[in-house]
Amino acid sequence: MPMIYIPVWLLAAFPPLFWAGNFVLARALHADLPPLALAFWRWTLALVILLPFGLPALWRQRALLARHWRLLTALALLGVTGYNTMLYIGLQDTTATNALLLSSATPVLIVALSFVVLRHRPRLLALLGLALSLAGVWLIVSAGEPARLLDIGLRPGDAWILATTLDWAIYSVLLRLRPAGLAPAGFLTALVALGLPPLAGLYAWELQQGIGLTLNAGNLAAIGYVALFPSVLAYLFWNRAVAELGANRTGQYMHLVPVFGILLGVLVLGERLQWFHAVGAALIAGGIVLSAQRSKRV
């Protein structure tokens, strides 16, 4: 798939923007869009979008893909079948605040798993940057009163959000093992194609429970958005960023999700910016810059 050149540090910021929209949309429409239906049709449409670009690459690199089918299957189950499915289920029964707070643990888990799986030791500056960004997330989520986080009650959906956090951390770390030379569009097309069949089985189970999808303009527009932006574009950008920056440094960008979520609330819902939004965003940006100071890539 031909792509305009974008600096990788900027490219890594686009997936959190798209995923913030995914959070907001999934929570806003949770009563109208069943979670498994949204996940299935999201990735089905994404595959349709990808096929014209990804199919030629799949054919050219079929031998390479076949040699690494185990890794590709694991990445597909994590990134396509599992992550968004569990996220949508969790957002049926938790607040956006809880979801953002719990998902802020993703970069921490990526650092820990990188050390356990890949033996990548985090740099001191990276750890300081991680702590700074995490403080920014907590400041935003707590509305400027961090002590309020102690009063946030856990809901059943929070377990699903925690599962998505671990899922995405494992996916990001395993991306470092992908074979060199795989075309980005072909790689993503393979993941979607492998991840869709088990997702179709889950969707069939949802239909058997009598939970159907209402086809209206709003739902179709939502599926179109999550198929193109949080799926195709976000995954292409994220996969490239991990390949160039490493899992740890790219994982820091996940802390931008609440920042973009707030901005979307201001632009789309007319919400007001508060002092803690600005300070939290500055802390997150400072943490990302600090962790990007060059030494060895991790």
Phi, psi and omega in degrees: 000119181294138183227140173291141182291129176228133177307140189296328179294328176281323180301322182292343181276341182289317179304315176301325177297312180294321181288330174299317175298324178296316177301308184298315183293314182297322179288319183295326185252020186297336180279340183257333184245104177303143188300316182286327176296315180298316180296315183295309184289331174302308185282333175296313178294323177300320179296320177299319179294321185283328190306315181300331180265322187276331184297315177300321179293321177301317181293317181296325186249027184299324180293318178296317179296319181296325180292335185245032186296329180294313179296318180298320179295318178298315179295322179295316180295324180284309189275331184254302183291315192271307195302298185290330177300311180292325178298313181294323177295316180297321182288353172289335188215045169205169181271160176298324179299311178299317182297316180294319181296313182292322181289344178292348177282350184304309180299326178296316179295323178298316178299314181296315181291326177299322178290317184289315187274315187255357182060033177271115179277125180290143177284155180300316179298323179295319179293320177296319177297321178298315180296320180296315179295319180297321177297322178296318178298312182296324178296318180292312184294327181272004180058039176083004179230081184307332180297337179295337181297334179290339183264358180286116181280143178280142180242164180304324181293342182295328178297322178292321179295319176298321178296321178294325179298312178294317180305310184290327177296316179296316179303313184295321179291316181294337177302332180293346181266357181298142181295142179293148174094355178288130177294134184305314182293320178294320178299311181293322178299319178297318180297316181295317180297324179282329183276340184289317183304311177295329177293324177297322177296319177294320179294321177298321177297318179298318179297323179295336177279001180081017180261103184254167180257127176275123180272101174224174186299319181296314180294319180295321178295321179296316179296320178298318180296309185290337177287318185275309189274297179290346182259281187298300186292315182298318182290321176299314181293316181296315181299319179292320180297318178297321180296325185265323183262338186096161184292319184295310182292320178293323180302330178303329184292344177298337178289351176281347183303310179294328178298310179293326177299319177295315181298320178295323177297323179292313185286320187265321187255358179073022178287162183262141172283138178243168182300323183290336174296313182294315181294317179298317178297321179295320178296317180296314179298318178297320178296320179294316179297317180297316182288343181273357178300130193286134160211231177276151181284135175224000000 
